[in-house]
Every structure is written in structure tokens, then in C-alpha cells.
Amino acid sequence: MSVMSAPAKESHLCFGLVLFGLLVADWYPPSQAEIYQWIDENGANHFSQEPLSDGQYRAMTLNPVQPSDAEAAQKRLESLLQQQKASQEARESRQREQQKKVAEQEARRQRCRQAKQRLIDLQNRPRVRVTSEDGTVRRITEEERQEEITQASTLIEDVCRE
């Protein structure tokens, strides 16, 4: 068993503390990290921890999130995700409404074309035949034809306006 003097013990203790400090420093990431960015000949962004040898890069210093900020960052992230989800839902709703509006406009145009064609048929053919619900075919009277012309004209006025 060896006996050490007080100065020798202090020296060993200091050496041990310095060694411990160096080991701990290696285990923890630095408080700031240097990142290098460059753009290649195709226009793509690249990031690296090592700079390019040709010097065509931009150095960036990143400050990692401190543990005390992690909870606030998580809440902010959740808030942003909720905002993004709400924005996406609103966009999808607007798209559905737009599609519905376009479909309604197309249906209206189709009814307009049909009403115009029906009016042309009624005006150019004095002998119009209709099929009743029981399947019998008959010719309509001139009064019925004029009434249908009036109805077709009214329908065109209602449906064909834009």
C-alpha cells in the first residue's frame, strides 16, 4: 500500500477531473453544429458536415433545441400540424364545392340545350306525337303544342340565363 502526499493526491484528483470532463464532452454533442450547403450543377441543394474543397459552399451554424425548449417546440409543432390539417380540410372542401358548382353548371347547360331542341322540334313540327304513361302514342292538339311551346320558352328563360 502506497501513501501519497497531499499535493500528489490533488494532482491526481485534478487529472481525474480533467479526464472526466474530456470524456463527458465527447459524449455530448456540441452546442452549435457547423453545416455546409452547396448547390450542384443540376440545381439540387446538398448539406454536409464537411466543406467542399473548391470553396463553393455556404457555412451555416445550427443551434440545437435546448431540453427546456423541447416541450414548447412540441406544442408549437402540434399547433402547426393542426393548422396544416385545418388548411388541408378547408382546401378539400373548397375543391368539392368547386366540383359541385361545375357539375351543376354542366347539368344546367345540358337542360338548356334540351329545352332549346324541344322548342325547335315543337315549332318546326305541327304534328307532334307523345307517348302516354300507359304506352299509347297519340298526336297532340294545336292548343297543347302551343302550350308546350310556351312552357319550353319559359324553361329556356329560366335555365339558359348565366
C-alpha positions, 0 to 999 in steps of 0.5 A: 500500500502506497501513501501519497502526499497531499499535493500528489493526491490533488494532482491526481484528483485534478487529472481525474477531473480533467479526464472526466470532463474530456470524456463527458464532452465527447459524449455530448454533442456540441452546442452549435453544429457547423453545416455546409450547403452547396448547390450542384450543377443540376440545381439540387441543394446538398448539406454536409458536415464537411466543406467542399474543397473548391470553396463553393459552399455556404457555412451555416451554424445550427443551434440545437433545441435546448431540453427546456425548449423541447416541450414548447417546440412540441406544442408549437409543432402540434399547433402547426400540424393542426393548422396544416390539417385545418388548411388541408380540410378547408382546401378539400372542401373548397375543391368539392364545392368547386366540383359541385358548382361545375357539375351543376353548371354542366347539368344546367347547360345540358337542360338548356340545350334540351329545352332549346331542341324541344322548342325547335322540334315543337315549332318546326313540327305541327304534328307532334306525337307523345307517348302516354304513361300507359304506352299509347302514342297519340298526336297532340292538339294545336292548343297543347303544342302551343302550350308546350311551346310556351312552357319550353320558352319559359324553361329556356328563360329560366335555365339558359340565363348565366 
